[in-house]
Amino acid sequence: ELHEKMNNIVIKMLDPEQYYLLEKFCEEEGIDAPSPEFSWVKAAIDVDEGEIVGIVVTQMLIHTEPIWIKKEHQGRGLKERLMDAMELRIDEASILKGVPIHVYAEPTNAASEKICRQRGFTQSERKFWTKIYTGEKFIELLKSNIE
């Protein structure tokens, strides 16, 4: 694992069993603690103080949508039944995990937006940005370490 040391700060990937170390930091910063099941956390740790002073989180966000129903089965309530079943599954997972599960949707049409409103989703002011990672930087780093 690659660690970078700057003065008394060490950057370290947290293993899932180390996520308890995030509790104090997240509470002090007023943020939700990431799920060890759905995220990777790089932490900046002050080795003199023995505490986390910063984090960056990459997480798999749970995303509900789209709903596809064959034309001949539309308008019969199947959309509602599917959403009821999925929401029940998400609620069940929340209880089993003992933590809230944040779900996002990015509706692309008026019907999708209507479903979001009906299901209690809140429209965010955030815009989503995307990037595709191909391993290029990691390969460059490996090559530079070999040379």
C-alpha positions in Angstrom: 0.0 0.0 0.0 1.2 3.5 -0.9 1.5 5.9 2.1 2.6 9.4 1.8 4.1 11.1 4.9 4.0 14.9 5.2 5.4 16.1 8.5 3.3 14.4 11.1 0.4 13.5 8.7 0.1 10.0 7.2 -2.4 9.1 4.5 -3.8 5.6 5.0 -6.5 3.5 3.5 -8.8 2.3 6.3 -9.8 -1.3 6.3 -13.6 -1.9 7.0 -12.8 -3.1 10.6 -11.1 0.3 11.2 -14.2 2.4 10.4 -14.9 2.8 14.1 -11.9 5.3 14.0 -14.1 7.6 11.9 -16.8 8.0 14.6 -15.2 11.0 16.4 -14.2 12.8 13.3 -17.6 12.4 11.6 -19.4 13.5 14.8 -17.2 16.6 15.2 -17.6 17.5 11.5 -21.4 16.9 11.6 -21.3 14.4 8.7 -22.7 10.9 8.2 -20.1 8.1 8.7 -19.5 6.2 5.5 -20.6 2.6 5.3 -17.7 0.1 5.3 -19.7 -2.1 3.0 -20.1 0.5 0.3 -17.1 2.8 0.5 -13.3 3.2 0.5 -11.8 5.8 2.9 -8.4 7.3 2.7 -7.7 9.1 6.0 -5.2 11.8 6.9 -4.0 10.8 10.4 -2.0 13.1 12.7 0.5 10.6 14.1 1.4 12.9 17.0 -2.2 13.3 18.1 -3.3 9.8 17.0 -6.4 11.1 15.4 -8.0 11.5 12.0 -7.8 15.1 10.6 -9.3 14.5 7.2 -10.9 12.0 4.9 -11.8 11.4 1.3 -14.5 8.9 0.7 -15.3 7.0 -2.5 -18.6 5.2 -2.1 -20.9 3.2 -4.1 -24.1 5.1 -3.9 -27.3 3.2 -3.9 -29.2 4.4 -6.9 -32.9 3.6 -7.6 -34.0 3.9 -11.2 -34.8 3.2 -13.9 -38.1 1.3 -14.0 -38.7 -0.6 -17.2 -42.0 -2.2 -18.0 -43.1 -3.7 -21.3 -45.7 -1.6 -23.1 -48.4 -4.2 -22.9 -48.0 -4.3 -19.0 -48.0 -0.5 -18.5 -50.8 1.3 -16.7 -51.8 -1.7 -14.5 -50.1 -0.7 -11.3 -46.9 -2.7 -11.9 -44.7 0.4 -11.4 -46.1 1.0 -8.0 -45.8 -2.7 -7.0 -42.2 -2.8 -8.1 -41.3 0.4 -6.2 -43.2 -0.8 -3.1 -41.2 -4.0 -3.2 -37.9 -2.2 -3.7 -38.5 0.3 -0.9 -39.4 -2.5 1.4 -36.1 -4.2 0.5 -34.1 -1.0 1.2 -35.9 -0.5 4.6 -35.2 -4.1 5.5 -31.5 -3.7 4.7 -31.5 -0.5 6.8 -32.8 -2.4 9.8 -30.4 -5.3 9.3 -27.4 -3.0 9.0 -28.6 -0.7 11.8 -27.9 2.4 9.8 -29.9 4.6 7.4 -29.3 3.9 3.8 -29.1 6.9 1.5 -30.5 6.4 -1.9 -30.4 8.7 -4.9 -32.2 9.0 -8.1 -31.4 11.0 -11.2 -34.7 11.2 -13.1 -34.4 11.9 -16.8 -38.0 12.6 -17.6 -41.3 14.0 -16.1 -42.6 10.5 -15.2 -39.4 9.7 -13.3 -39.6 13.0 -11.4 -43.2 12.3 -10.5 -42.3 9.0 -9.1 -39.5 10.6 -7.0 -41.9 13.2 -5.6 -44.6 10.6 -4.8 -42.0 8.4 -3.1 -40.6 11.2 -0.9 -37.3 11.9 -2.6 -36.0 15.4 -2.1 -34.5 17.3 -5.0 -30.9 18.2 -4.4 -29.2 21.3 -5.5 -26.1 19.3 -6.3 -25.2 18.5 -9.9 -23.6 15.2 -10.6 -20.2 15.1 -12.3 -18.7 11.9 -13.8 -15.3 10.6 -14.5 -14.1 7.2 -15.9 -11.0 5.7 -14.3 -9.0 3.3 -16.4 -6.0 2.6 -14.2 -3.8 4.9 -16.2 -2.4 6.9 -13.2 -1.7 3.7 -11.2 0.2 2.1 -14.2 2.2 5.3 -14.5 3.1 5.2 -10.8 4.1 1.5 -11.1 6.3 2.3 -14.1 8.0 5.2 -12.3 8.7 3.0 -9.3 10.3 0.3 -11.5 12.6 2.8 -13.4 
